């Protein structure tokens, strides 16, 4: 059974910080590229950040310089450190795992999401 479980969401004021965690089981973590996505009310789910099995990171422009994605292979966990939060960051944040040999376009696995709310 594959499980991805996000945690660390909550309510913060603008300018504050949160650290999201995604713990995984049922996958060989070190062979998976990991990503964070978010979905705000009434909007499509959007890409936020990713880290490859080899540690290469990428970010969507609106979070670049504020968010940091990292992974701990010994703990089968990927993190998203979010600093200088803005109200437009409010969304449900989802963790995604894609095996490095998964064909491009295949969805991989998703967690259940964790709510992040940033007040103005």
Protein Blocks (a to p, Z undefined) as FASTA:
>chain_A
ZZdddehiacddehiacddddddehiafklpccddddddehiacddfbdcdfkopacddf
klgokaccdddfklopacdddehiafklgccdddddddfklcehiabjadebjaddddZZ
